[in-house]
Amino acid sequence: MTKNAAFREIERKLAESLEQLEAKKKTERLREAREFGDELKALMKSYRLSAPDVLAIIHSAEVRP
């Protein structure tokens, strides 16, 4: 195998690895988002709050300095 071909093979493997890494990051972010949503729903249920109630709390906190 020539040096040029070896370099191209390494480049190809690197590109594949980077694609796998990006896919894993997306999967991890999705899992974290789902966990957050589940935790938020559990908190809302335990405090008997609806989504509009939570949004009102968030908006009122944004207005205060």
PyMOL commands that place a pseudoatom at each C-alpha (Angstrom):
pseudoatom trace, name=CA, resn=MET, resi=1, chain=A, elem=C, hetatm=0, pos=[0.000, 0.000, 0.000]
pseudoatom trace, name=CA, resn=THR, resi=2, chain=A, elem=C, hetatm=0, pos=[1.404, 3.361, -0.943]
pseudoatom trace, name=CA, resn=LYS, resi=3, chain=A, elem=C, hetatm=0, pos=[1.695, 6.187, 1.532]
pseudoatom trace, name=CA, resn=ASN, resi=4, chain=A, elem=C, hetatm=0, pos=[-1.044, 8.031, -0.326]
pseudoatom trace, name=CA, resn=ALA, resi=5, chain=A, elem=C, hetatm=0, pos=[-3.439, 5.081, -0.094]
pseudoatom trace, name=CA, resn=ALA, resi=6, chain=A, elem=C, hetatm=0, pos=[-2.589, 4.554, 3.578]
pseudoatom trace, name=CA, resn=PHE, resi=7, chain=A, elem=C, hetatm=0, pos=[-3.287, 8.221, 4.283]
pseudoatom trace, name=CA, resn=ARG, resi=8, chain=A, elem=C, hetatm=0, pos=[-6.660, 8.007, 2.513]
pseudoatom trace, name=CA, resn=GLU, resi=9, chain=A, elem=C, hetatm=0, pos=[-7.559, 4.892, 4.518]
pseudoatom trace, name=CA, resn=ILE, resi=10, chain=A, elem=C, hetatm=0, pos=[-6.738, 6.688, 7.772]
pseudoatom trace, name=CA, resn=GLU, resi=11, chain=A, elem=C, hetatm=0, pos=[-8.802, 9.681, 6.629]
pseudoatom trace, name=CA, resn=ARG, resi=12, chain=A, elem=C, hetatm=0, pos=[-11.745, 7.395, 5.841]
pseudoatom trace, name=CA, resn=LYS, resi=13, chain=A, elem=C, hetatm=0, pos=[-11.539, 5.698, 9.257]
pseudoatom trace, name=CA, resn=LEU, resi=14, chain=A, elem=C, hetatm=0, pos=[-11.331, 9.082, 10.978]
pseudoatom trace, name=CA, resn=ALA, resi=15, chain=A, elem=C, hetatm=0, pos=[-14.424, 10.334, 9.131]
pseudoatom trace, name=CA, resn=GLU, resi=16, chain=A, elem=C, hetatm=0, pos=[-16.324, 7.184, 10.139]
pseudoatom trace, name=CA, resn=SER, resi=17, chain=A, elem=C, hetatm=0, pos=[-15.264, 7.625, 13.764]
pseudoatom trace, name=CA, resn=LEU, resi=18, chain=A, elem=C, hetatm=0, pos=[-16.355, 11.255, 13.755]
pseudoatom trace, name=CA, resn=GLU, resi=19, chain=A, elem=C, hetatm=0, pos=[-19.757, 10.281, 12.347]
pseudoatom trace, name=CA, resn=GLN, resi=20, chain=A, elem=C, hetatm=0, pos=[-20.168, 7.663, 15.062]
pseudoatom trace, name=CA, resn=LEU, resi=21, chain=A, elem=C, hetatm=0, pos=[-19.199, 10.196, 17.712]
pseudoatom trace, name=CA, resn=GLU, resi=22, chain=A, elem=C, hetatm=0, pos=[-21.766, 12.719, 16.463]
pseudoatom trace, name=CA, resn=ALA, resi=23, chain=A, elem=C, hetatm=0, pos=[-24.478, 10.039, 16.397]
pseudoatom trace, name=CA, resn=LYS, resi=24, chain=A, elem=C, hetatm=0, pos=[-23.609, 9.059, 19.969]
pseudoatom trace, name=CA, resn=LYS, resi=25, chain=A, elem=C, hetatm=0, pos=[-23.736, 12.700, 21.113]
pseudoatom trace, name=CA, resn=LYS, resi=26, chain=A, elem=C, hetatm=0, pos=[-27.188, 13.125, 19.565]
pseudoatom trace, name=CA, resn=THR, resi=27, chain=A, elem=C, hetatm=0, pos=[-28.400, 9.936, 21.224]
pseudoatom trace, name=CA, resn=GLU, resi=28, chain=A, elem=C, hetatm=0, pos=[-27.028, 11.095, 24.575]
pseudoatom trace, name=CA, resn=ARG, resi=29, chain=A, elem=C, hetatm=0, pos=[-28.690, 14.531, 24.233]
pseudoatom trace, name=CA, resn=LEU, resi=30, chain=A, elem=C, hetatm=0, pos=[-31.982, 12.879, 23.349]
pseudoatom trace, name=CA, resn=ARG, resi=31, chain=A, elem=C, hetatm=0, pos=[-31.748, 10.586, 26.381]
pseudoatom trace, name=CA, resn=GLU, resi=32, chain=A, elem=C, hetatm=0, pos=[-30.962, 13.551, 28.643]
pseudoatom trace, name=CA, resn=ALA, resi=33, chain=A, elem=C, hetatm=0, pos=[-33.879, 15.522, 27.203]
pseudoatom trace, name=CA, resn=ARG, resi=34, chain=A, elem=C, hetatm=0, pos=[-36.243, 12.613, 27.822]
pseudoatom trace, name=CA, resn=GLU, resi=35, chain=A, elem=C, hetatm=0, pos=[-34.985, 12.217, 31.391]
pseudoatom trace, name=CA, resn=PHE, resi=36, chain=A, elem=C, hetatm=0, pos=[-35.455, 15.937, 31.991]
pseudoatom trace, name=CA, resn=GLY, resi=37, chain=A, elem=C, hetatm=0, pos=[-38.989, 15.778, 30.612]
pseudoatom trace, name=CA, resn=ASP, resi=38, chain=A, elem=C, hetatm=0, pos=[-39.835, 12.809, 32.802]
pseudoatom trace, name=CA, resn=GLU, resi=39, chain=A, elem=C, hetatm=0, pos=[-38.430, 14.538, 35.893]
pseudoatom trace, name=CA, resn=LEU, resi=40, chain=A, elem=C, hetatm=0, pos=[-40.291, 17.746, 35.068]
pseudoatom trace, name=CA, resn=LYS, resi=41, chain=A, elem=C, hetatm=0, pos=[-43.578, 15.887, 34.629]
pseudoatom trace, name=CA, resn=ALA, resi=42, chain=A, elem=C, hetatm=0, pos=[-43.054, 14.116, 37.962]
pseudoatom trace, name=CA, resn=LEU, resi=43, chain=A, elem=C, hetatm=0, pos=[-42.408, 17.433, 39.711]
pseudoatom trace, name=CA, resn=MET, resi=44, chain=A, elem=C, hetatm=0, pos=[-45.431, 19.041, 38.066]
pseudoatom trace, name=CA, resn=LYS, resi=45, chain=A, elem=C, hetatm=0, pos=[-47.572, 16.134, 39.219]
pseudoatom trace, name=CA, resn=SER, resi=46, chain=A, elem=C, hetatm=0, pos=[-46.227, 16.218, 42.779]
pseudoatom trace, name=CA, resn=TYR, resi=47, chain=A, elem=C, hetatm=0, pos=[-46.879, 19.972, 43.035]
pseudoatom trace, name=CA, resn=ARG, resi=48, chain=A, elem=C, hetatm=0, pos=[-50.141, 19.710, 41.095]
pseudoatom trace, name=CA, resn=LEU, resi=49, chain=A, elem=C, hetatm=0, pos=[-49.015, 22.233, 38.487]
pseudoatom trace, name=CA, resn=SER, resi=50, chain=A, elem=C, hetatm=0, pos=[-50.009, 22.379, 34.843]
pseudoatom trace, name=CA, resn=ALA, resi=51, chain=A, elem=C, hetatm=0, pos=[-47.772, 23.382, 31.953]
pseudoatom trace, name=CA, resn=PRO, resi=52, chain=A, elem=C, hetatm=0, pos=[-49.311, 26.902, 31.868]
pseudoatom trace, name=CA, resn=ASP, resi=53, chain=A, elem=C, hetatm=0, pos=[-48.595, 27.224, 35.614]
pseudoatom trace, name=CA, resn=VAL, resi=54, chain=A, elem=C, hetatm=0, pos=[-44.939, 26.365, 35.076]
pseudoatom trace, name=CA, resn=LEU, resi=55, chain=A, elem=C, hetatm=0, pos=[-44.662, 28.755, 32.137]
pseudoatom trace, name=CA, resn=ALA, resi=56, chain=A, elem=C, hetatm=0, pos=[-46.212, 31.532, 34.225]
pseudoatom trace, name=CA, resn=ILE, resi=57, chain=A, elem=C, hetatm=0, pos=[-43.594, 30.923, 36.936]
pseudoatom trace, name=CA, resn=ILE, resi=58, chain=A, elem=C, hetatm=0, pos=[-40.777, 30.997, 34.379]
pseudoatom trace, name=CA, resn=HIS, resi=59, chain=A, elem=C, hetatm=0, pos=[-42.086, 34.188, 32.765]
pseudoatom trace, name=CA, resn=SER, resi=60, chain=A, elem=C, hetatm=0, pos=[-42.512, 35.931, 36.104]
pseudoatom trace, name=CA, resn=ALA, resi=61, chain=A, elem=C, hetatm=0, pos=[-38.899, 35.065, 36.997]
pseudoatom trace, name=CA, resn=GLU, resi=62, chain=A, elem=C, hetatm=0, pos=[-37.654, 36.570, 33.707]
pseudoatom trace, name=CA, resn=VAL, resi=63, chain=A, elem=C, hetatm=0, pos=[-39.263, 39.928, 34.499]
pseudoatom trace, name=CA, resn=ARG, resi=64, chain=A, elem=C, hetatm=0, pos=[-37.580, 40.313, 37.893]
pseudoatom trace, name=CA, resn=PRO, resi=65, chain=A, elem=C, hetatm=0, pos=[-34.048, 41.736, 38.038]
for i in range(1, 65): cmd.bond("trace and resi %d" % i, "trace and resi %d" % (i + 1))
show_as sticks, trace
zoom trace
